[in-house]
Amino acid sequence: PPLNTCLRQIERKYPSLLFTMIANSGGCGTTTTTTTTDRKRSSSTRGTAELLLSGVSKKEENVDIYRDTWIRYLGYANELGEAFRPLVSTTFVRGTYGVSTAYVLADTYDKVQRCKKDLQRKSSPAVTSRFQTAEMVEAGTDTLLWQGLASVIVPGFTIHQIVHWTSRSLRVIKAPKSAVTIIPTAAGLGAIPFIVHPIDEAIHWLGDNTWRAWAKPLKRWYSQSDKDE
């Protein structure tokens, strides 16, 4: 049967055994390679693999307010601001970027703290102070880079360009003033559902081939140096 089905059966029948296996595996298990995948997806789609890494069953999993509640929608603020740019002041648009940036920073802090607690729960001789530091830095850096690009910079720029060029095209064809005001906003809002998934996947590809790939040897070297001292 599929792997997830087998894992669920083990989780239901042998929860203590499953927890022991994961607890002995070491590592933080909360890096955002998996958790940030749900930026524009429902957090309920997170698979059993992530829960196994965190050592927590689905029933016992703490609610992530930054991914599982209305706070998640704050990550969309700058995209809405760019879409409404023709109708609102520049100050308002900048304010929406402030909201999205605050969300990214708060989520980054939350993921670092979750990683810290996870490491404390899995305390063992193999989990050295340098190992803990490396895991926490990786969790925070991955969340900050991924969310910053996928939630703020890339979608904000994309919607801005859609609104700008739509407005410019309407002026070229000398469309009515009302159309020049309303249609670009409608185009920006309408584009949001279509750009979300491609941007998410593109940033994941970028991360997998840059900072995530670079982090592995750096983390291994930093953690190993603790044993050499």
N, C-alpha and C positions, 0 to 999 in steps of 0.2 A: 504494500500500500504506500501512498505518498508519505514522505518524511514527516510533514506536519501532523498527519493523522496518527502516526506511530508515537510522536512526541506527546500529543494530547492524551493518548491512551496511557502512556507511562506517567504523565502528570497526574491523571485521575487515580490510577491504581497504586502508584508508588511515589507519592509526593516527597517523602523524606529522603528516599534514595536519590531522586532527581536533584533535590536541593544539595545533598552531599556531593554529588558529582560536579555540580556547577561551582560550589564553594571551593572545591579543591582545584579548580581550573586556573585560578589566579586571574589577574587583569581587571581593569576597570569595568569594561563591558557596557559603558554608557557613552562611548564616543559617538559623535553625531553622524557617522557614516550611515547608521541605520535610523537614528531618531529624526534627523532632519529630512529624511526622505518624505516625511509626511507634511512638509511645509504647506502645500496646497491640497493635500489629501486628508481624508479623515484619519485621525490617529488610531481609530479602531482597526485600521488595516494593518497595523504593525503585527508582524508575524510572531510565531512561537519562538523563533530564533532569538529575537531581541529579549524576550522575557527570560529565556534560558540563560542568556549572557548576564542578565541582571540578577539572576538567582531568586526571582520572585514569581509566584504563580499569578495567573490572570486575576483571580479573585482578590489577591492580596496587593495587587499593584496600586501604588499611590497615584492619585489623580495628578496629572501634569497640567497645571493651570495655564501654562504657556502653549500647550498643544491640544488640550482636551476641553477647553472652555471658550467662552466668548472672547477672551483675551487674545486668542489666536488671530482674530480678525484685525487686530491692530497692525499686523504685518502687511495688510492691504492698504493702509492709510495713504502712503505716498502715491500708489497707483491711482487711487481715486482722486487725489489732489491733482495729478497730472491730467487726468481725464477732464476735470472741471476747470482746468487752467483758463480757458477762454471766458468763463463765467465768474471767476473769483479773482481776488487780488493775489499778487505774487507772495505777499506775506502769508496768506492762508496756505498756499502751496508749500512754502518752506516749512510751515508749521506741521504739515502732514509728514514731511521727511523727518522732522524731529520726533514725531510719535513713533514712526517705524524704527528709527534708530534706537530710541529708548526701549522698544520691544526687543530688538536684537540684543542689546546689551543685557537686559534683564534675563533673557533666555540663556545667554552665554553664562552669566553668573549662576543661574539655576543648574545648568548642566555640570558645571565644575563642582558645585556643592553635592549634587547627586553622585558624581564620580567619587568624591571624597568619602561620602557615607558608604558607598558600595565597597570601596577598598578597606574601610575600617571593619565592615562586616565580614570580609574575607581575610582578615588579618592572619598572617602566617610568616614564617621566617623568610619565605621567598619574596614577600612584599616589603621591600626595603624602603627607606625614606626617599631615595632617588627614584625608585620605581613609581612610588605614589606621585611624586612631583611630575614625572614624565607623563604619567597617565592623565593627570589633571590638566597639565598644559596642553596636551593633545586634545582632550575633550573641549576645553575652552577655545582653543585656536580653530578647531574644525567648525564649531558652532558659529563663531564670530565670522570667519571667512565665508562659510557657505551661506549663512543667513544674510550677511552683508551684501553679498553678490546677488543671491537668488531672491531676496525679499526687498532689497532697497535699490541697489545700483542698476542692475540690468533691467528689471521690469520698469523702473521709473524712467530710464532712458528710452526704452522701447515705446512706452505709452506717450512720452513727450514727443518723439519723432512722428508717431502716427497722428497725433493731434496737430502738430506743426505742419506736416505736409498735406494733411487733409484741408486744413484752413487755407494754406497757400494755394492749393489747387482750386478751391472754391473762389478765391479772389481772382485768380487768373481767368476763370470763365465768367467772372463778374456775376456771381450768384447773389441773391438777395441778402441783405445784411443779417436777417434773422437766421438764414441758412448757414452763413459763415460763423454765426455764434453757436448754434445748436448742433449742427451735424458733426463738427470735430469732436465735441464732447461725447456724442452718441457713438462715434467711431472708436474713441478711446475706451469707453465703458464696454462696448461690444467685443473689443479685442482681448480684454483681460482673460476670459475663460479659455481662449485659444492659445495664449502665450505662456500660460502657467506651466503646463507639463513640459513643453519643449525647453523652457528655461531651466526648470528643475533638473531635467536629465542632462542638459548641457553643462550646468555647474557641477553636477556629480561627476561627469566625465572629466571635467577640468580638474576637480579635486583629486580624483583617483589617479590622475596622471601627473600631478604636480605635488601639492603640499602633503597629501596623504601618503604618497609614495616616498617622499623625502623624509617624512616623520618617522617611518619605521626604523631605518638604520640609525638615525639620530637618537631615537628613544632607546634602542638597544645599546648603543655606545654609552649614553649617559647612565643608564641603569647598570651596565657592566662596570663602569668606573667606580661605582660604590663598593664593589667587591674587591677592587684592586687597591683601595685605600687602606 
